[in-house]
């Protein structure tokens, strides 16, 4: 994989030209720096943009520095293009399964891969106006393009110009982790930064890693017509997720025809003509698989290189990123960090949330704690897997006993009528109480459903209260109320039931 050329995107069609015009204009001239900034933000992904826009809106003098594309991973090589691609895959899967619903579609059903990817680029270019350099300039932000590095505890240098600051935010994000596999660099590979530049469908695709990125892209490319194989080191995909949830997705992958190799690892890669010959070790045995493309989805590493953090007194780790305290402050009290550069959970919404905390703490001296946040997320496979709060094993590690309540969707009317019975909702509460500790949902719209539970957790609303919330019927979301009903029934102990029976008998007399 070639190094990224900053400010360039392939293929350079009309849609990508519009994208670049918005988020890294070729004719952009960096402004003359102010004498001093209230806030200098390094990195213009989600965290950086939220910090810059929020501070400018409050009247602060703000500088925003980006070396590549405003919008960061989310707009350019993450959430936006991946979800546009997944939507196309969802449509073609629905067409192929139409016969199950009594709908006849004549002829072969196939994807026009070039048209699918063009749609991805078109939608991305349309959304890019939200993150454009001109928009932020109009908000009052001084936008600089180029490589930033610290030269002192209160100074950043870019293109020979010094930017003095009262406070600064490091929001340089993360990039794909590349495993040290013999022959991988020589053979070439894809990451999230390059996969959306494809214009031809790979006949055979190997995905290294069964995490969120690997699973989403594996299913999408399989549904779009590629033969797909996932190489996963553990005994199941989505190894960090609830086991029941991961099993449901694994069964969906099996129906889709995705080949998943568990407890396996790639030991080396060789080229044979245009094919990549991948040597894989599985339980001590070795096999060879020929593929056209390899997609690396083996985690993320923070972008700490080139920042000269030592000059600013900012401690960091090459693997974990910038060191921060619970207030997201670095070892330099005037420099904060937000987003993937410092967080364990590397999501767009956590980058946004951390940026809001940084704004309050850096500009106004607030004492908002990151540890107080309840983190939720979703992997957008079909069905999707969403989670919030703690897993059962995490609660147990903390010495907290839990009760778990489950509603499977084969007993939910809307799931049955929709033909989407392969799902569940699982909620963990502190043992003997209805205090919600965490939850997992497996459903097509799991990402939309999980926020109802997160809202309850943030506002300390117990599971039992959901039984009093009227949900529209029939919906998948009413399964949350079903779980509350299950919980409430556990409160009817034999002793309480005996009292109730006696009372009801007395009322009949």
VMD Tcl script that draws the C-alpha trace (Angstrom):
set ca {
  {0.00 0.00 0.00}
  {1.47 3.31 -1.06}
  {1.74 6.20 1.38}
  {-1.16 8.63 1.32}
  {-0.57 11.79 -0.70}
  {-2.07 14.51 1.42}
  {-4.90 16.40 -0.22}
  {-5.37 13.72 -2.91}
  {-8.18 11.17 -3.31}
  {-8.55 8.42 -5.91}
  {-10.19 8.08 -8.34}
  {-10.22 11.79 -9.14}
  {-13.68 11.93 -10.72}
  {-16.16 14.81 -10.40}
  {-17.35 13.63 -6.99}
  {-13.91 13.33 -5.46}
  {-12.92 16.66 -7.00}
  {-15.87 18.23 -5.19}
  {-14.84 16.44 -1.99}
  {-11.30 17.80 -2.18}
  {-12.51 21.29 -3.09}
  {-14.43 21.26 0.18}
  {-12.06 19.57 2.62}
  {-8.59 20.37 1.24}
  {-8.81 23.03 -1.49}
  {-5.74 23.02 -3.73}
  {-5.68 26.83 -3.85}
  {-6.03 27.32 -0.09}
  {-3.70 29.90 1.46}
  {-2.99 29.52 5.13}
  {-3.88 32.68 7.08}
  {-1.43 34.88 8.93}
  {-1.37 33.57 12.50}
  {-2.87 35.65 15.29}
  {-0.56 36.85 18.04}
  {-2.08 34.21 20.33}
  {-4.98 31.75 20.17}
  {-7.36 30.77 22.92}
  {-7.33 27.31 21.37}
  {-5.17 25.57 18.78}
  {-6.67 22.30 17.52}
  {-4.43 19.78 15.76}
  {-6.43 17.37 13.64}
  {-9.72 18.03 11.86}
  {-11.58 14.78 12.31}
  {-14.75 14.64 14.38}
  {-13.09 15.58 17.67}
  {-11.11 18.44 16.16}
  {-14.04 19.87 14.24}
  {-16.32 19.79 17.29}
  {-13.66 21.55 19.37}
  {-12.97 24.20 16.73}
  {-16.60 24.97 15.89}
  {-17.68 24.94 19.53}
  {-14.88 27.24 20.69}
  {-15.36 29.67 17.81}
  {-19.09 29.77 18.49}
  {-18.31 30.84 22.05}
  {-16.16 33.71 20.81}
  {-12.71 32.15 21.23}
  {-9.85 32.79 18.83}
  {-9.29 29.37 17.28}
  {-6.79 27.79 14.90}
  {-7.48 24.41 13.25}
  {-4.66 22.43 11.66}
  {-5.11 19.47 9.29}
  {-2.51 17.75 7.12}
  {-4.88 15.77 4.89}
  {-8.68 16.09 4.66}
  {-11.06 17.94 6.94}
  {-13.65 15.51 8.26}
  {-11.04 12.91 9.16}
  {-11.80 9.21 8.97}
  {-15.54 9.51 9.55}
  {-16.30 11.54 6.44}
  {-13.58 10.33 4.14}
  {-12.71 6.70 4.90}
  {-15.00 5.61 7.71}
  {-18.63 6.02 8.72}
  {-19.94 7.88 5.68}
  {-18.55 5.75 2.83}
  {-18.89 2.47 4.73}
  {-22.56 3.01 5.55}
  {-23.29 4.10 1.99}
  {-21.70 0.84 0.83}
  {-23.59 -1.23 3.40}
  {-26.88 0.23 2.25}
  {-26.23 -0.97 -1.30}
  {-25.35 -4.43 0.01}
  {-28.54 -4.45 2.07}
  {-30.66 -3.65 -0.99}
  {-29.22 -6.44 -3.11}
  {-29.60 -8.93 -0.23}
  {-33.26 -7.94 0.10}
  {-33.77 -8.46 -3.63}
  {-32.22 -11.93 -3.47}
  {-34.46 -12.87 -0.54}
  {-37.61 -11.40 -2.08}
  {-38.99 -14.87 -2.85}
  {-39.33 -15.52 0.88}
  {-41.92 -12.73 0.96}
  {-43.89 -13.83 -2.07}
  {-42.21 -11.35 -4.39}
  {-40.94 -12.69 -7.73}
  {-37.99 -10.96 -9.39}
  {-37.15 -12.23 -12.86}
  {-33.58 -12.68 -14.04}
  {-30.25 -12.69 -12.28}
  {-29.69 -10.28 -9.41}
  {-26.23 -8.76 -9.48}
  {-24.53 -5.58 -8.35}
  {-23.01 -3.02 -10.70}
  {-19.95 -2.55 -8.51}
  {-18.69 0.53 -10.34}
  {-22.10 2.18 -9.93}
  {-22.22 1.22 -6.25}
  {-18.84 2.83 -5.59}
  {-19.81 5.89 -7.61}
  {-22.84 6.30 -5.36}
  {-20.56 6.08 -2.32}
  {-18.35 8.86 -3.72}
  {-21.37 10.98 -4.72}
  {-22.94 10.86 -1.27}
  {-19.62 11.50 0.45}
  {-18.99 14.56 -1.68}
  {-22.46 15.87 -0.89}
  {-21.99 15.47 2.86}
  {-18.48 16.99 2.72}
  {-19.89 20.52 2.65}
  {-20.65 20.12 6.38}
  {-16.90 19.82 7.07}
  {-15.60 22.24 4.43}
  {-12.69 24.59 5.00}
  {-14.77 27.56 3.87}
  {-17.54 26.73 6.35}
  {-15.09 26.74 9.22}
  {-13.44 29.91 7.98}
  {-16.88 31.54 7.97}
  {-17.36 30.35 11.55}
  {-14.32 32.41 12.48}
  {-11.77 29.59 12.60}
  {-8.27 30.08 11.16}
  {-7.82 26.95 9.04}
  {-4.26 25.78 8.32}
  {-3.24 22.88 6.07}
  {0.10 21.22 6.70}
  {2.19 19.26 9.20}
  {2.00 20.55 12.77}
  {4.61 20.01 15.44}
  {5.13 21.39 18.92}
  {8.20 23.55 19.43}
  {7.45 24.55 23.02}
  {4.91 24.01 25.78}
  {2.72 26.76 24.31}
  {3.73 26.85 20.66}
  {2.90 24.89 17.50}
  {4.76 25.32 14.23}
  {3.27 24.80 10.77}
  {5.06 25.60 7.52}
  {7.57 27.78 9.34}
  {4.88 29.79 11.12}
  {4.49 29.75 14.89}
  {1.08 29.57 16.55}
  {1.07 30.61 20.20}
  {-1.76 29.29 22.35}
  {-3.32 29.47 25.77}
  {-4.77 25.99 25.37}
  {-4.38 23.30 22.71}
  {-6.13 20.08 21.73}
  {-4.47 17.07 20.12}
  {-7.05 15.33 17.94}
  {-4.95 13.59 15.30}
  {-6.91 10.33 15.42}
  {-5.68 6.86 14.53}
  {-4.88 4.73 11.50}
  {-5.07 1.08 10.54}
  {-2.66 -1.21 12.39}
  {-0.61 -3.21 9.90}
  {0.42 -6.69 11.10}
  {4.06 -7.71 10.52}
  {3.32 -10.44 7.99}
  {6.06 -11.61 5.65}
  {5.34 -10.46 2.09}
  {2.31 -8.29 2.97}
  {3.84 -4.99 1.89}
  {5.22 -6.50 -1.30}
  {1.88 -8.08 -2.22}
  {-0.09 -4.93 -1.44}
  {-3.22 -4.62 0.66}
  {-6.26 -2.51 1.41}
  {-7.24 -0.70 4.59}
  {-10.22 1.49 5.40}
  {-8.18 4.35 3.90}
  {-8.02 2.75 0.44}
  {-10.89 0.26 0.12}
  {-13.39 2.95 -0.90}
  {-11.20 3.92 -3.83}
  {-11.91 0.61 -5.55}
  {-13.75 0.80 -8.87}
  {-13.61 -2.89 -9.77}
  {-15.07 -5.65 -7.65}
  {-12.42 -8.05 -6.36}
  {-13.32 -11.60 -7.34}
  {-11.75 -13.00 -4.17}
  {-11.25 -10.93 -1.02}
  {-9.52 -11.97 2.18}
  {-10.23 -9.99 5.34}
  {-7.66 -10.07 8.13}
  {-9.57 -9.70 11.39}
  {-13.15 -10.42 12.44}
  {-13.72 -7.16 14.31}
  {-16.21 -4.40 13.42}
  {-14.49 -3.19 10.23}
  {-13.67 -6.68 9.03}
  {-17.18 -7.99 9.61}
  {-18.97 -5.04 8.02}
  {-16.80 -5.03 4.90}
  {-16.77 -8.84 4.58}
  {-20.55 -9.00 4.50}
  {-20.87 -6.02 2.17}
  {-18.40 -7.34 -0.39}
  {-19.89 -10.84 -0.24}
  {-23.36 -9.49 -0.93}
  {-21.95 -7.39 -3.76}
  {-20.57 -10.51 -5.41}
  {-17.05 -11.13 -4.10}
  {-15.93 -14.44 -2.67}
  {-14.93 -13.57 0.90}
  {-12.81 -15.26 3.54}
  {-12.19 -13.91 7.05}
  {-9.06 -14.90 8.95}
  {-9.73 -14.58 12.70}
  {-7.24 -15.49 15.44}
  {-9.88 -16.22 18.12}
  {-12.57 -18.89 18.19}
  {-15.34 -16.58 16.93}
  {-15.85 -13.32 15.06}
  {-16.61 -10.17 17.07}
  {-14.51 -11.58 19.87}
  {-15.16 -8.61 22.16}
  {-18.93 -8.86 21.84}
  {-21.46 -10.93 23.75}
  {-21.10 -14.57 22.72}
  {-24.80 -15.04 21.90}
  {-24.74 -11.92 19.74}
  {-21.61 -12.98 17.87}
  {-23.15 -16.41 17.22}
  {-26.20 -14.87 15.55}
  {-24.02 -12.81 13.22}
  {-21.81 -15.82 12.49}
  {-24.90 -17.77 11.40}
  {-25.91 -14.89 9.13}
  {-22.42 -14.92 7.61}
  {-22.74 -18.65 6.98}
  {-26.03 -18.08 5.12}
  {-24.37 -15.35 3.09}
  {-21.59 -17.73 2.10}
  {-18.71 -16.07 3.93}
  {-15.89 -18.46 4.82}
  {-14.63 -17.78 8.36}
  {-11.36 -19.38 9.46}
  {-11.21 -19.42 13.26}
  {-8.07 -19.79 15.37}
  {-6.00 -19.00 12.32}
  {-3.23 -16.61 11.36}
  {-1.49 -15.54 8.19}
  {2.19 -16.50 8.25}
  {3.30 -15.18 4.84}
  {2.08 -13.98 1.48}
  {3.55 -14.67 -1.96}
  {2.65 -13.42 -5.42}
  {1.78 -15.71 -8.31}
  {0.98 -13.61 -11.35}
  {-1.86 -11.31 -10.31}
  {-2.89 -13.48 -7.38}
  {-1.80 -13.22 -3.78}
  {-1.07 -16.64 -2.29}
  {-1.81 -16.45 1.42}
  {-0.24 -19.05 3.72}
  {-2.46 -19.61 6.74}
  {-1.80 -21.64 9.88}
  {-4.93 -23.27 11.34}
  {-4.54 -25.40 14.48}
  {-0.99 -26.27 13.50}
  {-1.84 -27.11 9.89}
  {-1.03 -24.82 6.98}
  {-3.16 -24.12 3.92}
  {-2.81 -21.81 0.95}
  {-5.56 -19.56 -0.37}
  {-5.30 -17.50 -3.56}
  {-7.03 -14.12 -3.48}
  {-7.16 -10.95 -5.53}
  {-7.28 -8.45 -2.67}
  {-6.47 -8.42 1.06}
  {-8.25 -6.07 3.44}
  {-6.48 -5.45 6.75}
  {-8.86 -4.93 9.66}
  {-6.56 -5.68 12.58}
  {-7.26 -2.73 14.84}
  {-6.10 0.88 15.06}
  {-2.97 2.69 16.23}
  {-2.79 6.36 17.30}
  {-1.27 9.07 15.10}
  {1.43 10.38 17.45}
  {4.29 10.47 14.96}
  {5.73 13.80 13.81}
  {4.06 15.92 16.49}
  {7.25 16.41 18.54}
  {5.23 15.89 21.70}
  {8.38 15.83 23.79}
  {8.89 19.54 23.17}
  {5.50 20.24 24.74}
  {5.99 17.93 27.71}
  {3.22 15.59 26.53}
  {3.67 11.92 27.40}
  {2.46 9.28 24.98}
  {2.65 5.63 24.04}
  {3.05 4.43 20.44}
  {0.29 1.85 20.96}
  {-2.10 3.56 23.40}
  {-1.66 7.14 22.23}
  {-1.47 10.37 24.20}
  {-1.65 9.94 27.96}
  {-4.61 11.80 29.51}
  {-6.23 12.03 32.91}
  {-9.95 11.66 33.62}
  {-10.47 15.26 32.49}
  {-8.78 14.50 29.13}
  {-5.83 16.71 30.07}
  {-2.34 15.61 29.02}
  {0.81 15.82 31.13}
  {1.00 19.45 29.95}
  {-1.81 21.12 31.92}
  {-2.59 23.46 29.00}
  {-2.86 20.74 26.37}
  {-5.82 18.36 26.11}
  {-6.58 15.42 23.81}
  {-9.80 14.09 22.31}
  {-10.91 11.26 20.07}
  {-8.99 8.24 18.81}
  {-5.59 9.67 19.75}
  {-6.29 8.98 23.44}
  {-9.49 6.92 23.82}
  {-9.90 3.17 24.20}
  {-13.21 3.22 22.31}
  {-12.41 4.65 18.88}
  {-15.78 5.76 17.51}
  {-17.08 8.95 15.94}
  {-19.59 9.47 18.73}
  {-16.97 9.03 21.46}
  {-14.74 11.52 19.63}
  {-17.65 13.97 19.61}
  {-18.44 13.39 23.29}
  {-14.81 13.74 24.36}
  {-14.49 16.98 22.38}
  {-17.44 18.47 24.27}
  {-15.77 17.62 27.58}
  {-12.49 19.12 26.38}
  {-14.25 22.36 25.40}
  {-15.73 22.77 28.87}
  {-12.56 21.78 30.71}
  {-10.05 23.68 28.58}
  {-11.86 26.98 28.03}
  {-13.84 27.30 31.25}
  {-11.95 25.23 33.79}
  {-14.78 22.76 34.26}
  {-14.08 19.40 35.89}
  {-16.08 17.07 33.70}
  {-14.88 13.46 33.89}
  {-14.62 11.11 30.94}
  {-15.15 8.11 33.23}
  {-18.68 9.32 33.94}
  {-19.68 8.72 30.33}
  {-21.68 5.62 29.40}
  {-20.28 4.33 26.13}
  {-22.44 2.67 23.50}
  {-21.62 1.46 20.00}
  {-22.88 -0.55 17.08}
  {-21.38 -2.85 14.47}
  {-23.53 -2.45 11.36}
  {-23.62 -5.99 10.07}
  {-26.94 -7.58 9.13}
  {-28.22 -8.08 11.74}
  {-26.39 -5.32 13.59}
  {-24.95 -5.68 17.09}
  {-25.27 -2.73 19.49}
  {-24.01 -2.54 23.05}
  {-24.03 -0.06 25.91}
  {-22.41 -0.05 29.34}
  {-20.81 -3.17 30.81}
  {-20.67 -6.73 29.62}
  {-21.39 -9.39 32.22}
  {-17.74 -10.43 32.42}
  {-16.69 -6.81 32.99}
  {-19.15 -6.44 35.85}
  {-17.90 -9.69 37.36}
  {-14.30 -8.50 37.10}
  {-15.35 -5.43 39.07}
  {-16.87 -7.63 41.77}
  {-20.45 -6.80 40.77}
  {-22.96 -9.64 40.65}
  {-25.55 -9.35 37.90}
  {-28.91 -10.70 36.85}
  {-29.45 -11.03 33.10}
  {-32.80 -10.81 31.31}
  {-33.22 -11.84 27.67}
  {-35.92 -11.48 25.04}
  {-35.36 -13.44 21.83}
  {-37.03 -12.08 18.74}
  {-38.72 -15.31 17.68}
  {-41.23 -14.37 20.38}
  {-41.62 -10.74 19.24}
  {-44.56 -10.28 16.84}
  {-42.96 -7.63 14.62}
  {-39.78 -9.64 14.22}
  {-41.84 -12.65 13.14}
  {-43.88 -10.68 10.60}
  {-40.71 -9.05 9.22}
  {-38.94 -12.39 8.90}
  {-36.22 -11.15 11.23}
  {-36.42 -13.57 14.12}
  {-32.66 -14.04 14.48}
  {-32.09 -11.42 17.12}
  {-32.31 -10.67 20.81}
  {-32.07 -8.07 23.52}
  {-30.06 -8.87 26.64}
  {-30.01 -6.54 29.64}
  {-27.78 -6.86 32.70}
  {-28.85 -5.37 36.04}
  {-27.14 -5.27 39.39}
  {-28.19 -8.42 41.22}
  {-31.28 -7.94 43.34}
  {-32.06 -4.52 41.80}
  {-33.28 -3.09 38.50}
  {-30.21 -0.87 38.06}
  {-29.13 -1.33 34.44}
  {-25.41 -2.03 34.03}
  {-25.30 -2.86 30.34}
  {-27.21 -4.22 27.37}
  {-26.70 -5.88 23.99}
  {-29.16 -5.81 21.10}
  {-28.97 -7.85 17.91}
  {-31.35 -6.48 15.28}
  {-31.33 -4.77 11.91}
  {-31.95 -1.45 13.68}
  {-29.99 -2.24 16.85}
  {-28.06 1.02 16.60}
  {-31.28 3.01 16.75}
  {-32.67 0.98 19.66}
  {-29.67 1.06 22.01}
  {-30.00 4.76 22.82}
  {-33.26 4.19 24.70}
  {-31.39 2.02 27.17}
  {-28.40 4.36 27.31}
  {-30.75 7.25 28.09}
  {-32.20 5.27 30.98}
  {-28.74 4.46 32.33}
  {-27.58 8.09 32.13}
  {-30.70 9.21 33.99}
  {-30.60 6.31 36.46}
  {-33.95 4.87 35.34}
  {-34.28 1.23 36.37}
  {-35.31 -1.62 34.09}
  {-38.64 -2.05 35.89}
  {-39.75 1.42 34.79}
  {-39.75 0.34 31.13}
  {-42.85 -1.75 31.84}
  {-44.74 1.53 32.30}
  {-43.56 2.99 28.98}
  {-46.05 2.50 26.15}
  {-44.30 1.40 22.96}
  {-46.07 1.31 19.58}
  {-47.25 -2.14 18.56}
  {-45.97 -3.92 16.62}
  {-42.34 -2.79 16.78}
  {-39.02 -4.42 17.52}
  {-38.41 -1.72 20.13}
  {-41.26 -2.98 22.32}
  {-39.03 -5.94 23.13}
  {-37.37 -3.64 25.66}
  {-40.67 -3.46 27.54}
  {-40.94 -7.26 27.28}
  {-37.60 -7.56 29.09}
  {-38.91 -5.24 31.81}
  {-41.96 -7.48 32.17}
  {-39.69 -10.49 32.64}
  {-37.78 -8.59 35.32}
  {-40.95 -7.52 37.13}
  {-42.21 -11.09 37.24}
  {-39.12 -12.06 39.21}
  {-40.24 -9.67 41.94}
  {-43.36 -11.81 42.48}
  {-41.86 -14.19 45.02}
  {-43.98 -17.13 46.29}
  {-44.62 -15.19 49.52}
  {-45.87 -12.09 47.67}
  {-47.99 -14.22 45.32}
  {-49.58 -15.92 48.37}
  {-50.49 -12.55 49.86}
  {-51.93 -11.34 46.55}
  {-54.07 -14.48 46.17}
  {-55.46 -14.05 49.68}
  {-56.22 -10.39 49.03}
  {-57.98 -11.14 45.72}
  {-59.98 -13.93 47.36}
  {-61.07 -11.49 50.08}
  {-62.20 -8.98 47.39}
  {-64.52 -11.65 45.95}
  {-66.36 -12.05 49.23}
}
mol new
graphics top color blue
foreach p $ca { graphics top sphere $p radius 0.5 }
foreach p [lrange $ca 0 end-1] q [lrange $ca 1 end] { graphics top cylinder $p $q radius 0.2 }
display resetview
